[in-house]
Amino acid sequence: MYRAVTLKVLRAGIAPENDTAIAALLPGTHVQLKQSEQGLRVVLDGEDVSEAIRTPAVTRAVSAVSSQRAVREAMVREQRLMGKDGGIVLEGRDIGTVVFPDADLKFFMVAGIRARAQRRQEELAARGEQIHLEHLENEIAERDSRDASRTESPLRRADDAIDIDTSDMTIEEQVAFVVRMVEERRAQGEGG
């Protein structure tokens, strides 16, 4: 969702740090998450931007845009609307601490910078973009630092989150772990 707003900011020619112009852009901005045969799609003002939000330009600007109070407030409102009836799974750097601090189950997923950079490099290569691993590692480290030190909704682990280091896990192993934790929690709830 934050990447979608960032894409709109960049398309409008607004500097990622221009909080006044970005705040003025938000009332006419609508971000939706829709399930499709291709998986979860991100729709910005009626346009599927699922691929466009994964460009290096968006990646470089997303921290600056997402750290702004008006952006965070608008997206948190949207996320809370999505989850008002429960039964959802959301991921993000502040979902368990700010958006849904009372969620039934929270996971704090981490991975080493090298593992994350390699995954990003593979994702970009699949789209025909070649970026050096060291460059990606630096971008990821800088983004983590910015997100952890920002004033609005900083990246931090929820006290009641279950930690998962995914550095050496396949996506299937990650999913299996999460599903197992959900099933264990359900079993505990049904028994008590």
Secondary structure per residue as TSV (DSSP state, phi and psi in degrees):
chain	resnum	aa	ss	phi	psi
A	1	M	-	360.0	-41.5
A	2	Y	H	-68.6	-34.2
A	3	R	H	-65.7	-37.1
A	4	A	H	-64.1	-44.8
A	5	V	H	-62.3	-42.0
A	6	T	H	-61.1	-42.9
A	7	L	H	-58.1	-44.5
A	8	K	H	-63.3	-40.5
A	9	V	H	-60.8	-47.4
A	10	L	H	-64.8	-43.0
A	11	R	H	-62.1	-32.2
A	12	A	T	-80.4	-4.2
A	13	G	T	74.2	23.1
A	14	I	-	-93.0	135.7
A	15	A	-	-65.4	136.7
A	16	P	T	-58.1	-18.8
A	17	E	T	-95.2	-4.2
A	18	N	-	-81.8	83.1
A	19	D	H	-63.2	-33.3
A	20	T	H	-66.4	-48.2
A	21	A	H	-66.6	-37.7
A	22	I	H	-67.5	-42.6
A	23	A	H	-59.9	-36.4
A	24	A	H	-70.3	-25.2
A	25	L	H	-78.1	-26.3
A	26	L	G	-64.1	-40.7
A	27	P	G	-58.0	-28.9
A	28	G	G	-97.2	16.5
A	29	T	-	-107.6	127.7
A	30	H	-	-128.5	117.0
A	31	V	E	-113.2	127.9
A	32	Q	E	-127.6	152.0
A	33	L	E	-112.5	123.5
A	34	K	E	-127.0	135.5
A	35	Q	E	-81.2	137.6
A	36	S	E	-144.1	179.5
A	37	E	T	-63.2	-25.6
A	38	Q	T	-87.7	4.2
A	39	G	E	103.0	-162.5
A	40	L	E	-71.8	130.0
A	41	R	E	-116.5	146.8
A	42	V	E	-105.5	124.3
A	43	V	E	-116.4	122.6
A	44	L	E	-112.4	115.4
A	45	D	T	49.4	42.2
A	46	G	T	87.9	-5.4
A	47	E	E	-107.4	132.1
A	48	D	E	-72.3	113.9
A	49	V	-	-116.1	21.4
A	50	S	T	-55.1	-36.1
A	51	E	T	-85.6	-41.7
A	52	A	G	-62.1	-27.0
A	53	I	G	-79.9	-3.5
A	54	R	G	-102.3	14.4
A	55	T	S	-77.9	156.9
A	56	P	H	-58.3	-34.9
A	57	A	H	-62.5	-43.0
A	58	V	H	-66.8	-42.8
A	59	T	H	-58.2	-42.4
A	60	R	H	-67.1	-31.6
A	61	A	H	-97.1	-15.1
A	62	V	H	-63.0	-36.1
A	63	S	H	-65.0	-42.4
A	64	A	H	-64.4	-41.1
A	65	V	H	-72.2	-46.4
A	66	S	H	-71.5	-15.2
A	67	S	T	-82.4	-7.2
A	68	Q	S	-80.5	137.4
A	69	R	H	-54.6	-47.2
A	70	A	H	-62.6	-39.8
A	71	V	H	-66.2	-47.1
A	72	R	H	-62.5	-45.3
A	73	E	H	-60.7	-43.3
A	74	A	H	-64.9	-43.5
A	75	M	H	-73.7	-35.8
A	76	V	H	-63.6	-40.6
A	77	R	H	-58.4	-46.4
A	78	E	H	-63.4	-42.9
A	79	Q	H	-64.8	-40.4
A	80	R	H	-66.5	-35.3
A	81	L	H	-63.1	-41.3
A	82	M	H	-60.7	-36.3
A	83	G	T	-100.0	9.1
A	84	K	T	-60.7	-28.6
A	85	D	T	-99.2	4.1
A	86	G	-	74.3	-171.3
A	87	G	-	68.9	28.3
A	88	I	-	-123.4	162.8
A	89	V	-	-123.6	123.9
A	90	L	-	-126.8	149.9
A	91	E	-	-127.4	147.9
A	92	G	-	167.3	168.5
A	93	R	T	-77.6	-9.6
A	94	D	T	-136.0	15.3
A	95	I	I	-62.1	-46.3
A	96	G	I	-81.3	-15.0
A	97	T	I	-105.6	-32.9
A	98	V	I	-116.6	-52.3
A	99	V	I	-71.2	-52.4
A	100	F	-	-130.7	70.5
A	101	P	T	-65.4	-18.1
A	102	D	T	-103.2	19.5
A	103	A	-	-57.8	147.5
A	104	D	S	-63.1	-35.5
A	105	L	-	-146.5	132.3
A	106	K	-	-130.3	142.7
A	107	F	E	-123.3	140.7
A	108	F	E	-114.5	101.9
A	109	M	E	-93.9	128.8
A	110	V	E	-129.1	161.5
A	111	A	-	-156.9	151.1
A	112	G	-	-60.8	153.1
A	113	I	H	-59.5	-39.9
A	114	R	H	-62.0	-46.1
A	115	A	H	-61.5	-43.0
A	116	R	H	-66.0	-40.5
A	117	A	H	-65.6	-39.4
A	118	Q	H	-64.5	-41.1
A	119	R	H	-62.8	-43.7
A	120	R	H	-65.0	-40.8
A	121	Q	H	-61.6	-42.1
A	122	E	H	-64.7	-41.0
A	123	E	H	-61.3	-44.8
A	124	L	H	-68.1	-40.6
A	125	A	H	-61.1	-36.0
A	126	A	H	-63.8	-22.5
A	127	R	T	-99.9	8.8
A	128	G	T	85.7	11.7
A	129	E	-	-104.0	128.2
A	130	Q	-	-109.8	116.7
A	131	I	-	-130.8	136.7
A	132	H	-	-62.9	141.0
A	133	L	H	-58.0	-42.9
A	134	E	H	-61.1	-39.6
A	135	H	H	-61.8	-45.4
A	136	L	H	-64.5	-40.6
A	137	E	H	-59.2	-43.9
A	138	N	H	-64.2	-43.1
A	139	E	H	-60.3	-44.3
A	140	I	H	-65.3	-44.9
A	141	A	H	-62.1	-41.7
A	142	E	H	-65.5	-42.2
A	143	R	H	-64.6	-44.0
A	144	D	H	-57.7	-44.0
A	145	S	H	-64.0	-45.2
A	146	R	H	-62.0	-45.3
A	147	D	H	-68.3	-34.1
A	148	A	H	-75.2	-24.2
A	149	S	H	-105.3	1.0
A	150	R	-	-70.0	156.0
A	151	T	S	-73.9	-45.6
A	152	E	S	-86.6	119.0
A	153	S	S	47.6	61.6
A	154	P	-	-66.7	154.1
A	155	L	-	-66.0	119.9
A	156	R	-	-158.4	157.0
A	157	R	-	-79.5	132.8
A	158	A	-	-69.7	141.0
A	159	D	T	-57.2	-31.8
A	160	D	T	-101.3	17.5
A	161	A	-	-80.8	150.3
A	162	I	E	-91.7	125.8
A	163	D	E	-81.1	139.0
A	164	I	E	-137.3	117.3
A	165	D	E	-93.9	109.4
A	166	T	-	-93.2	7.1
A	167	S	T	-49.5	-44.1
A	168	D	T	-113.1	23.3
A	169	M	-	-109.3	141.7
A	170	T	-	-76.4	166.5
A	171	I	H	-61.9	-36.4
A	172	E	H	-64.4	-38.9
A	173	E	H	-67.7	-37.7
A	174	Q	H	-63.5	-47.6
A	175	V	H	-61.7	-44.1
A	176	A	H	-60.4	-40.8
A	177	F	H	-63.6	-47.5
A	178	V	H	-62.9	-45.3
A	179	V	H	-60.8	-42.1
A	180	R	H	-61.2	-41.5
A	181	M	H	-65.8	-39.8
A	182	V	H	-64.3	-44.7
A	183	E	H	-63.6	-40.2
A	184	E	H	-63.3	-42.0
A	185	R	H	-64.8	-41.4
A	186	R	H	-62.6	-43.7
A	187	A	H	-61.5	-40.2
A	188	Q	H	-65.3	-40.7
A	189	G	H	-66.9	-39.2
A	190	E	H	-70.6	-30.6
A	191	G	H	-79.7	-17.2
A	192	G	-	-131.1	360.0
